Amino acid sequence: MRLAVISDTHCSKAPAWLDHVYRTWLEPADFLFHCGDITSFDTWSFLLQHPNFHAVRGNCDWDPGLVDALEPMISIDAGGLAVGLTHGWGPRPQVADRVAQAFGAEYDLVCYGHTHARDWSVNSGVRLCNPGSLGETGSLAIITVHPDRSMDCEFVDADI
């Protein structure tokens, strides 16, 4: 199973490069997760074309349509994998700790954003993934989940 993880797109509308990124890396994934700061209803609407798209609200998601549609934290059953999804909060050096504590070790994977920094680590027994910022640097993560439930993460630098 493949999981595509993006965050911090910070787009006022769906940019032209998003279609290429979607077709190349996001569409082929079994699940698409957005960890907040979509910032526009237009971009969110574009990403809804993925059949297994899940997103959370970030601290820059002020569009009334996003505020009404998105929660700050969600849990997803991704093919039997317990996945937590959030944006993150507080000072950037403390975000990974806060996210790991908020979800706990009963999750197989927790994806978050906010820091704009890539992270593939284990914190307090919680496997964490932060894909970096798609809108700022073109960064995204592709996680491969193997039949034994082990996971590998590849960070991608999309040409935006």
Buried (B, 14 or more C-beta within 10 A) or exposed (E): BBBBBBBBBBBEEBBEBBEEBBEEBBBEBBBBBBBBBBBBBBBBBBBEEBEBBBBBBBEBBEBEEBEEBBEBBBEBEBEEBBBBBBBBBEEEEEBBBBBBEBBEEEBBBBBBBBBBBBBBEEBEEBBBBBBBBBBEBBBBBBBEBEEEEEBEBEBBEBEB
